[in-house]
Amino acid sequence: MTNLNTQVTWVDAREKLPPAGAPVAAAITGRFPADTAESGNASGEAFWLVRPMYFTTRHWSEDGTEHRDCFVDSDGIVRLPYGLADDDTVTHWAELPTLPGRTTHLVLGEDVQSALQSAWRARPGT
């Protein structure tokens, strides 16, 4: 059986940044906007949450703004490491876990189906 458990090691974003292009789990802190439909019941509240992001040494926003050493989410929202900005900053980051039962983040081509079948046969903690 394959072990499907994983362990996460968080890195303080004030001390070390991930390699350029690395997909990471990012712990973000900030404050929900006050009185907006998106924030719902958390209007104006402080938060600390985890989001999938990637790290880059240089990113251009749609409005042409250049950002350096930043984390970017799937919506193109840019967040800087804690201490370098006042709003929505990344306090910690962690490498994303590998695929279930694998030591890699990617399987391609003909190997995909056998990798999936192996993971589906596995039971967590075994």
ABEGO torsion letter per residue (X at the ends): XBBABBBBBBBBAAABBBBBGBBBBBBBBEBBBBGBAAAEAABGBBBBBBBBBBBBABBBBAAGBBBBGBBBBAAGBBBBBBGABABGBBABBBBBBBBBGBABABBBEAAAAAAAAAAAABBBGX
